[in-house]
Amino acid sequence: MVQLTTRERVDAFWASTLGIEVADLHTPGVHVWPNPPERADWRGVYVLAFDKAACVFTPADLLDLVTPAMAELDAEAVMDPAAWHALLGEAVTLAFGPLVHHYRDDRGGLEEFATGRRINPDDAVALVSLRGAVPADEWMSAGFSAPAAMLFGIFRDDRMVAAANLTSGPDAATDVGIVVHPDERGKGYALQAAATAARQALSMHGVARFRALATSHATLAIAAKLGFSEYGRNLAVYL
């Protein structure tokens, strides 16, 4: 389990990001707000849950529809994509998740797994080749479509077989994302790449976050093997 100070740090990050109070994150039940000002133009619903508490953020024009519907659901039910398809129908283009959040604040024990190095401009061709091989939804869900603070690669004979990134999480460059070439899976590269990125995040900020689809047993196993602890989950509904 991560330290209390880390959980407090994570709570403060979410409260600041979403424009609510820390206590709101853990108040049992389902609570609805309009999307925060920074996301006011985003056509989507974001759900963040901790244990029996769920915070739902929706476009302002959908508040009158979403709010009464949430009164009939609990924190587990609002994490089910089917509930949102039933409520919003054809307006839903993608319900992505739920994603389980994992954190690590212990800096030791990653050396035995960490492999690879920082990606530099000379690796551009290898990175593009890997991107062409990885399904687009996997590339996006691993955070590679967003600007990354750092990129790491695992190479075999000048061929990039796996990559990891660090994007913004509870702090800059603390969120770990990984992709592996489809032909190279099952060889431990995902574990090695995740360990390399997590080690760097911990060295710089003292915390690393690793998110995994609740249905991705292989990725959840990586989080467990690297000593990450579960704390929170989210669902994003794109309209």
N, C-alpha and C positions, 0 to 999 in steps of 0.2 A: 504494500500500500504506500502511495506517495505521502509525503509529510503534510501535516495540517497547513503549514505555510504555503505549500504548493497549491493545495486545493483553494486556499484563500486567494492566491494569486490568479488562479484560473477563474474563480468566481468574479473577481474584480475586473478581469479582462472582458468577460461576457457582459457584465452589468454596464460597463462603459461602452462596449460595442453596440449593445442593443438599446441603451438608453433607459434601463430600468434599475431597480434597487437590487442589491445582492440577495436580500430576503425573498424577493419575488422568484428567484431561481429555485428555491427549495420549499415554497409554500405548496402543500399538497393540492392536487386538482389541476384543471386545465384553465389557463388564463390567456386572454387574447388582447393584443395590442396592434395598432397600425405599424407598418414597417417603419423603422427609424428614419430620420431625415436623410441620412446618407444613402438609404435604399428606397427612398420614396418613389422613385420612378421604376423600380424593379417590379416586373409582373410575376410575382411568385409568392409563395407562402413558405415561411421558415419555421420549423419546430425544433426547440431545444428542450431536452428533458433530463432530469436528475431524479432517479428513484420514482416517487409517486407524484412528482411535480412536472408539469409541462408548460412551456411558454410558447405561444403561437403568435407569429407576426404575419400580417396579411395586408395586401393593398387596402387603402382606406375605403375604397368604394365597395369592398366585399365584407366590411365589418358587420353590417346588418345581417348578412347571410351566415357568416362563419361563427359569430359569437353565440347565437342560440344553439347552433349545431354542436358546438364544443361542450355545452352543458350536459349533453347526453353521453359524453365519452370520458374515459379516464386516460392517464398518461401513457399507458401501453397502447390503447386503441388509436390514439392520434398519431402513433408512429407506424401505423399500418397504411401503406400506399393505397390499399383498396378503399379505405375510408374516405380518402380525398377524391378518388375517382368517382365514388358514389355521390359525394357532395357536389363536386364541381363539374362532373361529366366531361364532355368533350373539350372544355376549356383547359384541361390538364394535358400538357404536351409531354411531361415527364415527371414522375414522382421518384426521386433519387434517394435511396436509403431504405431502412435506417442505417446510419453510420455509427459505429461504436467508437467512442473516444478513449484513447489510452495515453497515460502520461508516465514519464520516468524522470526522477530527479536524483538518482544515484549514479555517479559518474563512473563507477567501477564495473568491471565484468564484461565490457564490450570488446576488449582487445582480441579475445579469442575468435570473435566472429567478423570483425571489421576487415574488409578487403576493398581495394580500389583506391582511386585518387580523385582529386579535384579535376573537373573538366575544364580545359582551356580552349581558346579560339582555334587551335590546331586540330581539335577534335570535332569540329563542326560537321564534317562529312560523315563521321561515324555516328554522331548523334542523329543526324537526319536519316541515316539508314535505319537506325533503331526505331525512330518515330514512324517510318514507313511500314515497319513490320508489326508494330503494336496496334491493336484495335483502337479506333479513335475514342471510344467511350472510356477505355482503360487509361489512355493518355490524359484525358480530361479529369477523370476522377482521382488520379494520382497527383493532380495539381500542376502538371507540366504545361498546361495551356495558359497559366498565369506567370507573371514575371517571378523568377526564382532568385533568391539571394545567393544561393550556391548550388552547384550541380556536381555530382560525383558519378564516376563511371567504373565499371568492371570490364576489363578487356581480355580477350583471348586472341592472340595473333593479330593485333591491331583492329580487331572487331569488337565493338561495344556490345556485350551480351546482356548488360543490365545497367540501369541508371537510377540514381536517387536525387531528390532535390530537397531544399529547405525553403519553405515559404513562411509567411507570417502566421503565427499561432498566438499563444499567450504573450509572446514577445516576437520581435523580428527574428526571422530565420530559426523557428523552433518547430515547425510543422513538417514532418517527414513524409515524402511521397516516393513510391518505388514503381518501376516497370521492369519487365524482363522479356527478352526476345522469346516469342512463342516456341522456337526450336530449342531453347536452352532452359526450359522450365524443369523443375524437379531436381535441380542440381545444387540447390542451396544458395544461388546467387541473390535471390530476393532477401534472404536473411542477412547475407553479407553486406548488401547495399544499404539496407535499413540500419544496420549496426554502424556503418561508416558515417551516415548522415546524423544519426542520433548522437554519436560520440561528439561530433562537431557542435551540434546544438547545445549539448550539455556543457561542453568546454566553454562556449561563449556566454550562455545564458542560464545554465543550471537547471534547465528543464527541456524536455523534448516531448512533442505530441505525435501520436501515430493513430490515424483513423482507418477503420476497416469496415467494409460492409458486413452487416450482421449475418449474411448468408455466405460469406467468404471464409470458410473454415481454415483454408490454408493461410490466409493473411492473419486471421485471429491467432493461429498457432505461432506465427512469427512474433506477434506482440507478446504472447505468453513466454516464449523461449527467451526473448530479450529482456524480460523482467519488467514489462510495462504493466500498469494497473489501470483497470477500467474506471472512468469517471465521466459519465454523461454520454448522450447520444443525440443525433439530430436527423431530421428528414427535410429535404428541400423539394418543394412542389413548384415546377415551372409551368407557367400559364401562357 
